[in-house]
């Protein structure tokens, strides 16, 4: 059991650090919840795309098992396109 905690605590702390990398705004919490269900948020912040590109990425992730309602997808895509635009840092 101690070994399990030794592994889980650093993972939890790392996830909090990466979560702080997301800019504030409508959709942040959704992106944190939906995207981090399958991978670290570092994957998200490393990507850059326009709105159509983010729509394709989010649709692909949903096909692979991510779960979000249609209105949540719209909010997430808008958030991602605003904060992680194609050509941005």
C-alpha positions as CSV (number, residue, x, y, z in Angstrom):
1,X,0.0,0.0,0.0
2,X,2.9,2.4,0.8
3,X,4.3,1.8,-2.7
4,X,0.9,2.7,-4.2
5,X,0.9,6.0,-2.3
6,X,4.5,6.6,-3.3
7,X,3.5,6.5,-6.9
8,X,0.1,8.2,-6.7
9,X,1.1,11.2,-4.6
10,X,3.7,12.5,-7.2
11,X,1.2,11.9,-10.0
12,X,-1.4,13.9,-8.2
13,X,1.0,16.7,-7.5
14,X,2.2,16.8,-11.1
15,X,-1.4,16.9,-12.3
16,X,-2.0,20.0,-10.1
17,X,1.1,21.7,-11.5
18,X,0.0,21.0,-15.1
19,X,-3.6,22.1,-14.3
20,X,-2.2,25.5,-13.3
21,X,-0.7,25.9,-16.8
22,X,-4.1,26.3,-18.2
23,X,-5.2,29.9,-18.6
24,X,-8.4,31.0,-16.7
25,X,-11.6,31.2,-18.7
26,X,-14.8,29.5,-19.5
27,X,-14.0,25.9,-20.4
28,X,-10.9,25.5,-18.2
29,X,-12.6,23.2,-15.8
30,X,-14.1,21.1,-18.6
31,X,-10.7,20.8,-20.3
32,X,-9.1,19.7,-17.0
33,X,-11.8,17.1,-16.3
34,X,-12.3,15.7,-19.8
35,X,-8.8,15.7,-21.1
36,X,-7.0,14.6,-18.0
37,X,-9.2,11.5,-17.9
38,X,-6.9,10.0,-20.5
39,X,-3.6,12.0,-20.6
40,X,-1.7,14.7,-18.9
41,X,-2.6,18.3,-19.6
42,X,0.9,18.8,-20.8
43,X,-0.3,17.2,-24.0
44,X,-3.0,19.8,-24.4
45,X,-0.8,22.9,-23.7
46,X,1.7,21.6,-26.2
47,X,-0.9,21.7,-29.1
48,X,-1.7,24.6,-31.3
49,X,-4.6,24.7,-33.7
50,X,-7.3,27.0,-35.1
51,X,-11.0,26.5,-34.1
52,X,-11.5,23.9,-36.9
53,X,-8.4,22.0,-35.8
54,X,-9.4,22.0,-32.2
55,X,-12.8,20.7,-33.2
56,X,-11.2,17.8,-35.1
57,X,-8.9,17.0,-32.2
58,X,-11.8,17.1,-29.6
59,X,-14.0,15.0,-31.9
60,X,-11.2,12.4,-32.3
61,X,-10.7,12.3,-28.6
62,X,-14.4,11.7,-28.1
63,X,-14.3,8.8,-30.7
64,X,-11.5,7.4,-28.6
65,X,-13.5,7.4,-25.4
66,X,-13.6,11.0,-23.9
67,X,-17.0,11.9,-22.6
68,X,-18.6,15.3,-23.1
69,X,-22.0,16.6,-24.0
70,X,-22.4,18.6,-27.2
71,X,-22.6,21.9,-25.4
72,X,-19.5,21.0,-23.4
73,X,-17.6,20.3,-26.6
74,X,-18.5,23.7,-28.0
75,X,-17.2,25.3,-24.8
76,X,-14.0,23.3,-24.8
77,X,-13.3,24.0,-28.5
78,X,-13.8,27.7,-28.0
79,X,-11.6,27.7,-24.9
80,X,-8.8,25.8,-26.6
81,X,-8.9,27.9,-29.8
82,X,-8.7,31.1,-27.8
83,X,-5.9,30.0,-25.5
84,X,-3.9,27.7,-27.7
85,X,-4.2,29.2,-31.2
86,X,-2.4,28.0,-34.3
87,X,0.8,30.0,-34.5
88,X,0.7,30.9,-30.8
89,X,3.4,30.2,-28.2
